[in-house]
Amino acid sequence: MRILGIDPGLQTTGFGVIDVEGHTLRYVASGTISTRHMARGELPARLKVLFDGISELSARYQPDASAVEIVFVNVNPQSTLLLGQARGACVTALVSASLPVAEYTALQMKQAVAGHGKAAKAQVQEMVARLLKLPGLPGTDAADALGLAITHAHAGQSMARLAAAAPLERRSSAMFRKGRSY
């Protein structure tokens, strides 16, 4: 299975592609999509660059699945909204390419890759390089994207087995009844 990991950002979006065969992980590609060369006021054009970049990656590498980081709530609400729009452009490009999209928090990715959720960027870079047997450290954004792909390689298989064993069903106990939640 080939997995495309995406670490969304409005200025720099990281990507990483890995192949998974059983428990073996193999590095395919990684890098960034940058909109730093564009004016900050050109939000629609920047979102188009991200959409087109992710679409091109999907066409070039033909992944079977994708993993995207869930946006955290920032102290600055405006930054959070902009990051959310960048993430939306990335997810839309993945869905347009008919890819299943798995979502993980930074905490989940750091736990899966480095062993604890408070891992620093340098620790994530080092562990990604070790897990994929890279000759050097990837950039921080690419390392996060590769970490998301690795997380999905491990967690995605377990989640698929759980879903196959016990399909999710809608529960009436959590539904609204006469304006109240039960």
SULTAWO-V931103 format. One record per residue. PSI is psi as a letter, one per 40 degrees, with the letter a starting at -180 (999 if undefined). Layout:
# SULTAWO-V931103
PSI
PSI
This chain:
# SULTAWO-V931103
h
h
h
h
h
h
g
i
i
d
d
h
h
i
i
h
h
i
i
h
h
b
e
h
h
h
h
d
i
i
a
i
h
i
e
d
e
i
i
d
e
f
d
d
d
d
d
d
d
d
d
d
d
d
d
d
d
d
d
d
e
f
i
d
i
i
h
i
h
h
h
i
h
i
d
h
d
d
d
d
d
d
d
d
d
d
d
d
d
d
d
d
d
d
d
d
e
f
h
h
h
i
h
i
i
d
d
d
d
d
d
d
d
e
e
i
e
e
i
i
d
d
d
d
d
d
d
d
d
d
d
e
f
i
d
i
h
i
i
d
d
d
d
d
d
d
d
d
d
d
d
d
d
d
d
d
d
d
d
d
d
d
d
d
d
g
i
h
i
h
h
e
d
e
i
h
h
f
e
i
h
999
